[in-house]
Amino acid sequence: MRSPARRFWVETLGCPKNQVDSDKLVGTLLADGLVPAAAPDDADLVVVNTCAFVEQARQESVDTILDLSDSRRDGAELVVTGCLAERYGDELSDALPEAGAVVGFGVPVVLGKKPSVPSFDLLNLPRPKSVVPWAYVKIAEGCDRACGFCAIPSFRGKQRSRTIDAILREVDQVEAREVVLVAQDLASFGRDQGKGARQIVPLVRAVARRVDWVRLLYLYPSDLTDELVGAVLETGVPYFDLSLQHVSPPLLRRMRRWGSGEKFLDRINQIREAEPGAVFRSNFIVGYPGETDADHERLVEFVRAARLDWCGFFSYSEETGTHAAGLDRKVDTVLAAERLAELRDLQEDITIAKRDELVGTRVTVLVDTVGEGRSYREAPEIDGAVLVPSTLPPGTFVDVEIIEAAGPDLVAADADRELVW
C-alpha cells in the first residue's frame, strides 16, 4: 500500500517578486509529487518565503516563522527561504532553531527527498497555471544600481535578465488574461546581456500579443523613454508605477538617485497629454538622513501638484552596509512620523477625490473573483478594487457602470444596475 503524499504549505511575505518565487516553489513541489495542504497545521512541509527589505518586514518575517513553528503538526518540517534567509544565512539559523533548514533562494530543493541540496536558479523554473485571471512574471533578478538606502544588490546580486523566449514560455504557462511584469529594475531589462540596448520595449510588445493586459511595476524614472511610454500606451493599460523615492534634488543626490520634482512632473504631464486617462503610482521615503524642512515641503508641493492616483509613503529604515547607514544628520523619529502623517493624509484626500471622479462612468473590468474585479487603473493586490455584480464570472472582461466610490474601492452595476456591496 502506497503511503499518502506529503503535504506542503508555502507562506509568502513581501513583494510581488517573492510571490513569483513562491509560485515556482509550488510548481516544483507539485512536480515532485507533494500535494497542497488545506492549512499550515495540516502540512508535512511548511515553507516561509521571507522579506528583508526593511526592519518592519524583517520583524514580520520572524514573527511569521515563530507563529507557524508553534502551530505546525508534530513531525512537520519548517523551512525558511527568501531574502531574510539569503541575507542573514547562518546568523538566522542560530537565532531560529525552530527552522529545520535556512536555505536562501534554493528552497525548491526541499522536496522531501533531502533536507538540502545545491540551490539553483528560480528564474527559469516552470510555473503552474495561475489560479486567478492574472499573474506576476519576473523578468530579471538582482539590480546594478547603488541607491543609498537599498541593500537588495548585496543579497540579490547583479542584474540577471532572462531571455525573451523564456519569459514568453512562462507567460504561456500561467494562462492568465493579465500579466504583470516585475523586477528590481524593470526598465533595464536586457542591458546586462551584452546586446548594447535594453530590451524592455520588445518584451512588452511580445507579451501584449499573448495576453489581454500587460502591466509594468517599478520603473526607474530616468529610463522612462518616449519609446517605452509609447509601448505601454499601446497595450491599453496606461498604468505607470514610477520609483521616485523623493523630489528634492539635494536629497536625491544623497540617496544616489536621479531626478527632481520638476523633471518628474514634466514627464507625468507629458504622458497625461498623450493619454488623459493615464494612471500613476509611486512611493516615497520620509526621514532619509539629511531631509530638511525645505526638502519635505518640496515633496508636499509635488504631491499636491502631481495628483498621483496611488502613492505610498514609508519611514526611512537604516540598512546595514548601505551608503545611507554612514550618513550624518539623522532625522528625529518623531519629526519623521509627523511628516509621514501629513503626506499620507494629503494623498488619501487626492486618491479619494480621483475615485469620486469615476462615479457615473463606464469602465472595462477584469473580474478576478466572485464580486470583485479591477479596471486598468488598479494593480492586483496593491490598489483598490471594483466591486461588481456576483453574477459576473471570474476571468471575464465586462463593461460596468461605476455608481459609487467607497474610499479606494469602486462599486459597479451591470446594465440592469444590480447593486453589489
N, C-alpha and C positions, 0 to 999 in steps of 0.2 A: 504493500500500500504506500503510495507516494505521500510524503509529508506535505502539509499545506505550504503555499508560497509565503515567503517573508513579506511583511507589510511595511511600508515606509511612509514617513511624513516629512515634508520639506517646508520649513518656516523661513520666509523671506523678509528681510529688512532692508531699508534703504531705497535706492533709486531704481528707475526702470532698467538700467543696465544690469543690476543684480537680479531683477526678475527674469531677464533673458538667460542669465547663467543658471538660475533655478529651473527654468523650463528645460534646459539641456540636461541638467542633472536628472530630472524626471524622465526624460526620454531615454537616458542611459540605464536608469534603474528599471524601467519597464522592459527594455530590450534584454535585460539580464534575468527577467522572469519574476521580479518583485511586483507587488500589486499595491495600489494606494490604500492607505488606512483611512478609516472614517474620521478619526480624531488622533491627536498626538499620543494620547494614553492607550491607543489601540495598536500602535506601531511597534515593530521589532527594531526598526532603524529610524531614528529621528535626526534630521539634518537641519542645522541652523545656519542659514546663509546671512552673514553679518555685514553691518556697515561700520565704517570707522572714519567717516569724513570729518566729523566734529565731535566734541566731547559729549554732547547730548545723545548723538547717535551711538557712540561707544557705550554709554551707560545703558541705553535701551537694549543694545545687543547683549550685554552682560546680564541684565535683568531677565531677558527672554530665555537665555541659556539656563539660568538658575531655575526659572519657573518650569521650563519643560523638563529639566532634570528631576525636579520634585514630583512632577505629575506622570512621568513615564512608567510603563509597566515593568514589573520585575524582569530582569534579563535583557531589557531593550538597550541597544547601543545608541549613544549620543555622540554625534559628530559635529564639530564646529568648522565652518569654512567661510570663505568670503574675505572681505577686506580686513576685518579685525584679526582673523587668523593669519592672513598673509603679512600684515604689518607687524604683528607682535609675536607670532610664532611660539618659540619656546617659553617666552615670558607668560603667554596666555595659558599654555599647558600647565605651567607650575601654579598659576593663580586659580585655575579652574580644574581641579582634579575630577570634577563631575563628568567632564568630557572624556569619552573613550579615545578620541582622536581629534587633533587640531591639524588640518591638512591644507590650509591655504586655498589655492584655486584648483587643486587636484581632486576635490571631493567626489567627482563622479566615479572614482575608482572604488569607493567604499560600497560594494555591492553585495556583501555577504560572503564573497569568495575569500577575501583577505582583508585584514583591518587597514592595510596601507600598501599601495603600490606606487610606482613613479607617477607624478602628476602629468597631465597632458593638456593640450590646448582646448579650452572650452569653445573658442570662437567657431570652430568648424564642425562641432558635433551636430548630429541630426536633431531636429526638433519634432515633437509630437504636434498634431493638429491643434490649433487653438480652440479652447472651449468657449470662447466668446468671439464676436464678429471682428475683433481687432487683435493685433499682436505687435509687440515691440520686436524689432530686429536690430541687433547690434552689428554695426558695420566696421568697427575698429576697436582696438583695445589700447589703453595707455595714452600718454599725452607728452608732447615735446615742449610745451610751454613751461614757463617758470614763474607763474603767478605767485606773489609774495605770501599769500595766505594758504596755499594749497599744498597738501602732502601727497596727493594722488600719484604723481610721477614716481615718488620714492617706493611705492609698493605695486603700482600697476605697470610701471616701466615706460619705455619709449612707445610712441605710437606704432601700432602694427595694423595696417589696413588689410582687410580681406579682399579677395578678388571679386569683381562684379558678378562673375558666374556663380561663385559660391554663395553670395548673398541672394541672388535670384533663385537658386535652388531652395534656400531656406524660405524665401517668400512663397514659393510654391508649396512647400511642406506644411506651412501653418494654415493655408487655405482660409485666410482672413479677407474680409472686404476692405478693411483699413489696415495699413502697415505704418507703424511709427518708427522711423529710423532714429537710432540713438548711438551716441559715442561720447567719449570725453571731449573730443574736439571734432565735431561732425563735419564742418566745412573744410577741414584739412584732409579729408578722406583722399587717399591715394598719393599724397605728397611724399610719403616715405617709400614708395615703390619704384623710385628711380625713373619715372616717366616724365619728369620735368614740369608736371602740372597736376593740380588737384583734379579728382575725378568725380566730385560730388554731383555736378550737373548731369553728366551722362548717367550716373546711377539713378538719380531722381527720375529722370525721363524713362529709364528702363523699368523701374519699379512701377511707375504710373501706367505703363502699358499692360501690367499684370493685375492690378487691383483698382478698386474704385476710388479710394482715397489714399494719399500719401501725406504723412505729417512729419516734420523735422523738429527735433528737440535739441536745444543747446547750440546756438550758432554764435560764434565769436564775432563781434560787430565789424572788425576790420576785414573779415572775409566775406561779408555780405555784398558781393559784387552785383552789378546790374544783371549779369548772366544768371546768377543764382536766384535773384529776385524774380526774374522772368520765368525760370523753371518752376519755382514754387507757385507762381500765379497760374501757370499753365495747368497745374494739377487740379485746380478748382478748390484747393484748400489753402486760402491765403492766410495762413497762421504762422506768425513769426515769433519764435522763442529766442530772445536775444540775451546773451550772457553779458550784461552791462556792469554789474557789481558796484559802480558808483559813477558820478558825473563830474566831480571836481578834478580838474587836470592835475593839481599838485598831489592830491591823494591817490589818483590813479597811477601816477609815476611811482609813488611809494608802494603801491600794490604790484608794480611791474606790469601794468596794463596799459593798453592803448585807448585813446579817445578822449572825449569831453562831452558834456551835456549838449553843447551846440552841435557837434558832429552827429551825435545820436539823434537829436530832434530833427535835424535836417533830413537824415536818412528816413526816419519814420514818416515825415511829411511827404517826402518824395514817393514812398510806397503808397501812402494814402491817396495821393493824387492819381497814381496809376490804378489803384483799386480801393475805392472808398470803403468797401466792406472788410478791408484787411484787419486782422486781429493781432494784438501784440501782448506778449508775456515777457516778464523779466524778473530778476532777483537782485537784491542789493544787500551789501554788508554794512552794518551800522556799528560804529565804535572801533573801527580799524585804528591801530596806533597812529597818532598824529591828526586824527579827524578833528578839525576845529569847528567852532560855531558857524564860521563862514562856509566851510565845506558842507556842513549839514543843511544850511539854508539853500545852498545851490541844489542839493538833492530834493529838498521840499519843493522848490520852484520848478524843477524839472518834472517831478511827479504831477504837479498841477497842470503844467503845460502839455505834457505828453499824453495824459489821459489814457494810460495803458489799460487794456481790458482786464488783465490779470497781473498781479505783482506780489512777490514775496519779499519780506524783509527779515534779516537774520542778524543776531548779535555776533560780532567777531569772536571766533574761537581760536585761541593760540595753539598752534600745532607744532610739536617738537620737530626740529630740523628744517623748518621753513624760514625763509628770509624774514618774515614779519616777526618771528619769535625773538629776534635780536634787535628789533627796533625800539627806540625810546618813545617818550610821550604817549604812554598808555592812557586810554580813555577810562575815566571812572565808570564803574559798572552801573551806578545809579543814573548818571548822566546818559549813558548809552541806552538804558532801559526807557528813559523819558523820550529820547529821540526815536526809539523804535516804536513806542506807543503813538507818538504823533504821526509818524509815517503810515502806520497801519490804519489808524482812524481815517486819515486823508484818503488812502487808497480804497478803503471799504466804501466810502461815500461815492468815489468815482465808479467803482465796479457796479454798485447798486444802480447808479444813475444810467450807466450804459446798458444794464439789463432791462431797466424800465423802458428804455427807448425801443426795445424789441417787441413790446406788447402791441398787438394788432397786426404784426407782420406774419407772413408765411415763410416757413423755413423747411429745408430738407433735413431730415433726421435719420441717422443710422440707429436702429433700435438695438441696444446692447442686451438688455434683459427685459422680462415682462414688466411693463410700466415705466421703463426708463431708457432714454436714448441721448444722443448728442448730435448737434449740428457741427459744422466745421469750426465753429467758434470755441468748442470745448475739447480739450485734450483729455483722453481717458485717465481716470484716477487722479487728475491734477486739478481740473477746473470744475465749474458747476455742471449740472446735468439738465436735461429737458425731460420733464415728467409727461409721459404720453399715455393714451388710452391702452388699457390692458389687453384689448383685442388685437393690437398690432404685434405681429410675430417677430421675435428676435432674429437678427440677421438680415432684415429688410430695410430698404430706404423708403421713407414715406414723407410726403409733404403734409405739414401740420400748421395750424394757426396758433400763435402764442397769445394766450388770453390773460396771463398773469405772470408777474415776476415775484418770486419768493426768495429774496436775498440773492445769492449767487445762482439759484436754480430758476428755471422757467417752467410754467405749466402750459401744456398744449392740449388742443382739442382736435379731433378729426373733422371731416366735412360736416358731420352731424352735431358738432360742438359737444361731444361727450366729454364731461369734465372728469379728470382723474387727479386725485390728491396723493 
